Structure formats: C-alpha cells, structure tokens
Amino acid sequence: MSYHLLTLGCPKNVADSRKLERLLQEAGAASETAARADLLIVNTCSFIDQAKEESINAVLRLATKKRRSQKLVVIGCLPELYHQELIAEVPEIDHVFGVESWMQVAELASKTGARRSGTATTPEAGPSAYLKIADGCNARCAFCVIPRIKGRLHSEPIQAVVEEAKRLVDGGAKELVLVAQDSTAYGRDMGMKNGLAGLLERLAPEIPSVWLRVMYAYPGHISSRLVQTMAGSPQVCHYLDIPLQHSSSVVLKRMRRPHDPAQTGRTLERVRNAMPDIALRTTLMVGFPGETERDFADLLAFVRQTKFDHVGAFMFSPQEGTAAAQMPDQLPEAVMRRRYRELMRVAQEIALEANKRWVGSELTVLVESKGGRDDAGRAMFAGRSYRDAPEVDGLVLCAGEALPGEIRRVRIVEALAYDLIGEVVEDSPPSG
C-alpha cells in the first residue's frame, strides 16, 4: 500500500505530517506520487480565508484526478470547522479526520492493505525540522479561529518531545525549530511555571551540536529564566519570534491582546540586554476593525523605534465565528493594502540597515541547498545563520562548494534587503 501526503499551512502542520508519515511507514505504507498512490491525503489549513481557499482547491484538484481504486482522505484544520460541508460538497472524499487523528489514518492504511513491518522508521529530515511542543491556545484573540480548531493548550510531555527530537536528528536534522500556538506557554497545562526554559535545558544535552530555535513567543510569557537559558546555552539560537500584531494599545485591547506597549518595550530591552546579538522577529496586522490613521502612524513609529530584524505583516481577514468578524468599522480593502505596503516599505528599510551591519563580519551558516553558478562561473550554495528562521526569513548566499546540512564559516561581503552575500572562510562546528 502506498500514500501521497500533501501538507498545507503552518510549521505545526509540517510537524504533524511528519508524525503521520512515521505512523504510515510503521504500518508498512510507502510514499508515492499522487498518480500512483493508494491513499491521497491532504493535511489542510483554515487559519485565514486564503489558507482555506488553498486547502479546498488542493482537495478539488486531487478529487478530479482520483481513480476509482484510490481513497481521498482530508485531515487537519479544515475538517474541524467544515466536516459536514466537505462531505456534502465533495463526494469524492472517502474519509475526513480532524486534527491529531494520525492513528486513525494509520489504521485506515493498515485496513487498505498495508502490512506492518514491525520496525519503526524515521522519514528523512532536511537540515532543519520543526519540533512541535504543544498545540491549542488559551488566549481568545478576537481575530483568531485557532482555539475553535485546536482547543485549549495541551503540551507534549517532555520525554515525548525529547524522543521526537532524537528521531528528527537521526533523520538528518541539524536544526530544530520549536513551534506551538504559543511556545512560551509550554507546560502550563501540566503545572510547570517555566516549562519552555526547562525543556530547552533538557533538550540541549540530549542532542548536542544541534541548533535550537524558538518561534511564536507570546509577549507576556517571556520569563527571565527563559531569557537566561537562551543567553547561557550555545545551542539555543539568539533569535526570538514574538508576534505582537500591533503597537496601539487601543487596537490591541479590541484584539483582546496584551495592550501595554510599555511592558512590551521592557521585555524587548531585557532580551536585548541579555543577548546583544539577538535577532528579533515579529508579525503585525494592519486593517483591524476600527484601526485609525493615528493607530497606523503609531504602528509605523513603533517599527522604526524597535528596529526588529525581521517583520512579517498581513491584512486583517474576518474569520467566520470570531468576534472581530462582527465588529463595526470594518476597513475597505484599499485602505488595508495601502497600509500594508507602507508598513513593509519601512520594515524593508530597517532590515537592510540591520543587514549592512554584518558586512565584514563572519557568521556560521547551515547549508540548505546547492545553487547554480555566479557570473564568474563559481558554484553557489544557500544557507542560513542563527539570525534567520527557515521559510520566513532571509538567506546567506555564498560562492563555494557545500552540501545541505553542512556547516560553513562565512564572511559577509554584501547586504541586500533580506539576504546576505558571503564567501566561505573555513569549516566551523555547528553552534548557534
């Protein structure tokens, strides 16, 4: 029996799909192309309208090409919200499972004809792999549908996280990116006060020489112990992703987010004082209902003042079932687009300024891929330093020979808005 697995959405979905693949392979199934597979599986996303549309289109594409002998299975976030609608609207779908129903999919594979091999397998990882440490969220942000999909916070036990980390490293990962809806809430549902710090302290000696990177830190949950742990461990990248959404206390209050900008400023200062070389990333939203020109000007001033190394932004999209979808003063799309473009222009200027400071310096780079050749005919490769998270941040582009997963010491010779240009100095041990 064979399967074809298509994963859409966020890094948490990527981590879930890896677990599902391992269960499928333990059940005796093998990965195949969509044209030849017995099971066609789509792991869907439904965070915003664009993600829902992408997931539905992917399901429809497979449905139209599906042979009678194939089974189409839709799993993940979309079925949590639209289980009955999917079954009614796409009769080609054979099975629908919600989030974390991996065992049911594996059991289906067994019933479809797979024979259990009796040996656990580890799907091959790339140089970087996502390590999901928790799911669900106790926050009730007005714009977010995640609690309806995922439920309340539920953390993975520390030993289970350690075992998954070891499997990923055995599969070739040289960097583990810790993800959750709120990574800094890790362990609170199990009575832990500083769960994320404790997890990092436990992980580091278990998987030496592997980078550990933290994503999705809630601004009010960054404890002093977490900062100290990050600053004191060479394996933990001096990098922190803190999705703030906005800076205006008025907008944040309507969003049901932490709405004390002074407290956020103190947190950023504490982090930077402990790790002067830290790279900070945030995600911001424009066009939330009622956002005024004054609120937006406040956001631009905040971005200029805080000088995040990386800024991601998106326009507000009303999601069915959320409080924000029913709020008055919904903004025209044209206004949101203008604000988005202006915010990204300012963020790009700041990113270029931050990158220019690295020209002449050296960075340790984890090689992600081989490239083509430059104008002089030299071989090229692309990698990332501790300053850049996979898929969302920039790259270090270098002349030289290297294979994915190798570590190179690189001198930066040129800065672009998002990427750095470098030249290889020497091999270097993998440290953050």
Order of alpha helices (4+ residues) and beta strands (2+ residues): beta-alpha-beta-beta-alpha-beta-alpha-beta-alpha-beta-beta-alpha-beta-alpha-beta-alpha-beta-alpha-beta-alpha-alpha-beta-alpha-beta-alpha-beta-beta-beta-beta-beta
